[in-house]
């Protein structure tokens, strides 16, 4: 990256590839969820269903603003329009609870 000759520097795709290998900087739950959310419309119903099921275990570690403004709208959209095989069951409800708890606590301070 710090080479004087631009031809010797790695390309952006090479840098991302190096950071995305197992144990790399970009291999954590938050980054993986962010990447999934950016391509959410392209995912099929089965992939979305798996994502929502896993989300309940990891959402507590995400920044509150991200969960409120990025994940919550997609969860609500999935509920409103059904998203094919995405059905509401006990495992799908689990991501809502941490978001609702923190959102209510930060929004309704008395």
C-alpha positions, 0 to 999 in steps of 0.5 A, spaced: 500 500 500 505 504 501 509 503 495 512 509 491 510 506 484 502 505 483 503 499 479 506 495 485 500 497 490 495 491 491 488 493 488 482 494 492 479 487 490 486 484 493 486 488 499 478 486 500 480 479 499 486 479 504 481 482 509 476 477 508 480 471 509 478 467 515 481 470 521 481 477 517 479 484 519 472 483 515 470 476 518 466 478 524 458 478 525 457 485 524 461 486 517 457 480 515 451 482 517 452 489 513 454 485 507 448 481 507 444 487 508 447 491 502 445 485 498 438 483 502 434 485 495 438 480 491 437 474 497 432 468 496 427 467 502 431 461 504 437 465 505 433 471 509 430 466 513 437 463 515 440 470 516 434 472 521 435 466 525 442 467 526 441 475 527 438 473 534 444 471 537 449 476 534 444 483 534 446 485 541 453 486 539 451 491 533 451 499 534 444 501 536 443 506 530 445 500 525 440 496 528 434 501 528 436 504 522 438 498 517 436 492 520 429 494 523 426 496 517 428 490 513 425 486 519 419 490 518 419 489 511 420 482 511 414 481 516 409 486 512 410 483 505 412 476 507 418 475 503 416 468 501 419 463 506 420 468 511 415 466 516 414 468 523 416 463 529 419 463 535 426 464 532 424 470 527 422 474 533 428 473 537 432 479 533 426 484 535 426 483 542 433 487 543 432 492 538 425 494 541 428 494 548 434 499 547 429 503 542 424 504 547 429 505 552 433 510 548 426 513 545 422 514 551 426 517 557 422 520 562 
